């Protein structure tokens, strides 16, 4: 299938590693120029060089913290200034810290609000005018299975990620006349540093080994294994592509069948 991404431009945040990196590489492999953002200059420049080598695509490394309002706008503006246009946006950020409700103070709630929800609000707000200029666009948020089923000890994710999905549901209606399609893609248990750290924390709480935690999790996944980042990346690449012409406002789980909720 031709995803019609040749000549297009995408911006992917939190893309120096993990799911953001996988999404950026999948989009680049289909012929798009990609701007990737991270808080770490060293990490994002290394990731950009590697994606260029693997795909032959133009990859622009950008440094910035999406919890900062000005930075969100600047990431979009720099992408357009350097690469000429903006057709696709993938909003992604590191997961908010874990903890039960009584473990979390106001500062944890405020930072997670800025990281998980307001970063998306600001990036989308900045991107929409540029997408209008090129006749439309595609926006994907990388969410979490907590949108459908709360995850123990991830209170902040359980609260804010459904809020982002609700935002995209509303925007899918508001922005449809502008030919801007918005969707959410959520991982289940994908083999990333983030999931490994969650497994380590669960092992410590439960007095078990990380391997025991992983085996128990895999037993709950019909496909019997953790996913690979690139498996999620390919779904994102389709949804931000020109091949996607009629999917908007949807939530796609990439979880091996783990979540049983309808």
SEVEXGU-336691 format. One line per field, with one value per residue (C-alpha): residue number from 1; x, y, z. Coordinates in nm, 3 decimals, decimal comma. Example, Ala and Ser with C-alpha at 12.3 -4.5 7.8 and 13.67 -1.06 7.14 Angstrom:
BEGIN
i	1_2 .
xx	1,230_1,367 .
yy	-0,450_-0,106 .
zz	0,780_0,714 .
This chain:
BEGIN
i	1_2_3_4_5_6_7_8_9_10_11_12_13_14_15_16_17_18_19_20_21_22_23_24_25_26_27_28_29_30_31_32_33_34_35_36_37_38_39_40_41_42_43_44_45_46_47_48_49_50_51_52_53_54_55_56_57_58_59_60_61_62_63_64_65_66_67_68_69_70_71_72_73_74_75_76_77_78_79_80_81_82_83_84_85_86_87_88_89_90_91_92_93_94_95_96_97_98_99_100_101_102_103_104_105_106_107_108_109_110_111_112_113_114_115_116_117_118_119_120_121_122_123_124_125_126_127_128_129_130_131_132_133_134_135_136_137_138_139_140_141_142_143_144_145_146_147_148_149_150_151_152_153_154_155_156_157_158_159_160_161_162_163_164_165_166_167_168_169_170_171_172_173_174_175_176_177_178_179_180_181_182_183_184_185_186_187_188_189_190_191_192_193_194_195_196_197_198_199_200_201_202_203_204_205_206_207_208_209_210_211_212_213_214_215_216_217_218_219_220_221_222_223_224_225_226_227_228_229_230_231_232_233_234_235_236_237_238_239_240_241_242_243_244_245_246_247_248_249_250_251_252_253_254_255_256_257_258_259_260_261_262 .
xx	0,000_0,125_0,077_0,117_0,370_0,639_0,691_0,496_0,627_0,559_0,649_0,681_0,744_0,927_1,082_1,442_1,348_1,061_0,725_0,786_1,108_0,932_0,653_0,901_1,103_0,792_0,677_1,024_1,046_0,736_0,906_0,811_1,052_1,030_1,108_1,172_1,175_1,323_1,445_1,791_2,004_2,242_1,964_1,762_2,062_2,170_1,818_1,797_2,126_2,016_1,675_1,843_2,081_1,801_1,550_1,733_1,478_1,530_1,519_1,531_1,628_1,466_1,524_1,245_1,030_0,663_0,552_0,654_0,387_0,630_0,827_0,523_0,464_0,833_0,859_0,582_0,719_1,071_0,942_0,763_1,054_1,308_1,100_0,853_0,514_0,334_0,107_0,118_0,164_0,223_0,176_0,370_0,526_0,686_0,436_0,343_0,492_0,329_0,166_-0,157_-0,386_-0,261_0,102_0,062_0,089_-0,034_0,296_0,274_-0,081_0,014_0,321_0,128_-0,151_0,102_0,286_-0,002_-0,291_-0,176_0,117_-0,134_-0,364_-0,078_0,080_-0,251_-0,340_-0,008_-0,030_-0,382_-0,321_-0,027_-0,231_-0,510_-0,262_-0,177_-0,536_-0,559_-0,360_-0,347_-0,289_-0,227_-0,185_0,004_-0,207_-0,231_-0,450_-0,553_-0,801_-1,008_-0,899_-0,729_-0,381_-0,295_-0,068_-0,085_-0,341_-0,222_-0,222_-0,564_-0,701_-0,530_-0,503_-0,880_-0,902_-0,679_-0,890_-1,203_-1,033_-0,958_-1,317_-1,435_-1,169_-1,247_-1,583_-1,458_-1,170_-1,336_-1,441_-1,072_-0,983_-0,787_-0,829_-0,740_-0,697_-0,549_-0,319_-0,260_-0,001_-0,057_0,256_0,520_0,888_1,012_1,220_0,900_0,732_1,048_1,058_0,692_0,768_1,060_0,835_0,570_0,834_0,954_0,599_0,510_0,839_0,885_1,142_1,096_1,082_0,794_0,606_0,665_0,552_0,233_0,163_0,227_-0,018_-0,291_-0,208_-0,379_-0,078_0,141_0,415_0,501_0,468_0,751_0,769_0,771_0,437_0,280_0,484_0,331_-0,022_0,069_0,223_-0,100_-0,320_-0,108_-0,087_-0,281_-0,404_-0,619_-0,909_-1,203_-1,078_-1,109_-1,203_-1,107_-0,904_-0,687_-0,533_-0,206_-0,205_-0,208_-0,568_-0,484_-0,766_-1,100_-1,315_-1,555 .
yy	0,000_0,348_0,561_0,880_1,029_1,114_1,490_1,532_1,669_1,534_1,647_1,382_1,481_1,273_1,091_1,020_0,674_0,438_0,473_0,824_0,709_0,408_0,628_0,876_0,602_0,438_0,771_0,848_0,504_0,592_0,897_1,186_1,440_1,422_1,666_1,485_1,656_1,564_1,736_1,585_1,731_1,436_1,178_1,351_1,417_1,054_0,936_1,169_1,040_0,679_0,732_0,910_0,618_0,361_0,539_0,796_1,054_1,413_1,419_1,744_1,716_1,969_2,026_2,131_2,048_2,020_2,120_2,474_2,665_2,867_2,556_2,382_2,672_2,697_2,328_2,367_2,695_2,557_2,250_2,467_2,710_2,430_2,177_2,405_2,277_2,059_1,770_1,545_1,576_1,297_1,419_1,208_1,266_1,061_0,898_1,080_0,933_0,637_0,639_0,571_0,869_0,946_0,933_1,232_1,596_1,903_1,951_1,600_1,669_2,006_1,878_1,581_1,813_2,022_1,716_1,495_1,728_2,086_1,986_1,831_2,133_2,368_2,156_2,106_2,474_2,569_2,304_2,357_2,685_2,529_2,221_2,441_2,608_2,275_2,156_1,942_1,717_1,423_1,426_1,121_1,114_0,828_0,743_0,445_0,144_0,332_0,514_0,195_0,023_0,191_0,062_0,002_0,268_0,491_0,735_1,034_0,846_0,701_1,054_1,264_1,026_0,977_1,357_1,381_1,119_1,320_1,629_1,442_1,320_1,681_1,806_1,531_1,702_2,062_2,006_1,770_2,062_2,156_1,800_1,741_1,390_1,307_0,968_0,812_0,510_0,338_0,077_-0,218_-0,389_-0,278_-0,355_-0,004_0,146_0,291_-0,050_-0,208_0,057_-0,010_-0,381_-0,305_-0,094_-0,368_-0,626_-0,415_-0,360_-0,726_-0,880_-1,060_-1,063_-0,855_-1,177_-1,304_-0,978_-1,001_-1,363_-1,281_-0,989_-1,200_-1,459_-1,191_-1,109_-1,336_-1,312_-1,422_-1,161_-0,793_-0,587_-0,427_-0,047_-0,080_-0,261_0,052_0,275_0,118_0,188_0,553_0,583_0,469_0,702_1,011_0,920_1,014_0,654_0,732_0,927_0,823_0,726_1,007_1,043_0,682_0,503_0,217_-0,024_-0,191_-0,439_-0,796_-0,828_-0,752_-0,510_-0,689_-0,376_-0,302 .
zz	0,000_-0,088_0,224_0,018_0,262_0,006_0,012_0,335_0,665_1,013_1,364_1,636_1,997_2,259_1,965_2,067_2,194_2,265_2,096_1,962_1,797_1,645_1,506_1,360_1,191_1,044_0,900_0,764_0,603_0,400_0,247_0,474_0,616_0,993_1,274_1,602_1,940_2,277_2,591_2,537_2,257_2,266_2,242_1,972_1,750_1,781_1,699_1,399_1,260_1,304_1,140_0,847_0,804_0,819_0,593_0,383_0,493_0,600_0,980_1,177_1,546_1,778_2,149_2,382_2,682_2,587_2,936_2,834_2,639_2,427_2,338_2,192_1,955_1,869_1,780_1,525_1,387_1,352_1,171_0,917_0,883_0,824_0,630_0,453_0,566_0,821_0,722_1,026_1,400_1,650_2,006_2,253_2,594_2,865_3,095_3,416_3,734_3,898_4,237_4,421_4,481_4,832_4,716_4,483_4,585_4,397_4,214_4,068_3,947_3,798_3,613_3,476_3,363_3,171_3,034_2,931_2,848_2,794_2,573_2,333_2,349_2,265_1,991_1,813_1,845_1,685_1,411_1,279_1,088_0,903_0,814_0,683_0,446_0,282_0,257_0,568_0,796_1,029_1,406_1,624_1,999_2,156_2,457_2,690_2,750_3,067_2,843_2,838_3,158_3,458_3,535_3,903_4,057_3,746_3,885_3,682_3,353_3,433_3,476_3,209_2,914_2,885_2,890_2,582_2,406_2,488_2,343_2,020_2,000_2,012_1,772_1,521_1,477_1,489_1,248_1,000_0,773_0,753_0,642_0,962_1,101_1,462_1,624_1,936_1,931_2,264_2,354_2,580_2,710_2,460_2,521_2,601_2,880_3,030_3,056_3,194_3,467_3,549_3,572_3,806_4,028_4,037_4,124_4,414_4,546_4,522_4,631_4,301_4,023_3,708_3,508_3,723_3,666_3,293_3,269_3,461_3,226_2,916_3,047_3,023_2,659_2,404_2,169_2,459_2,439_2,480_2,165_1,971_1,932_1,555_1,567_1,712_1,480_1,170_1,295_1,358_1,011_0,849_1,052_0,970_0,602_0,293_0,278_0,582_0,442_0,663_1,009_1,262_1,628_1,697_1,963_1,839_2,090_1,995_2,278_2,148_2,265_2,630_2,708_2,731_2,763_2,475 .
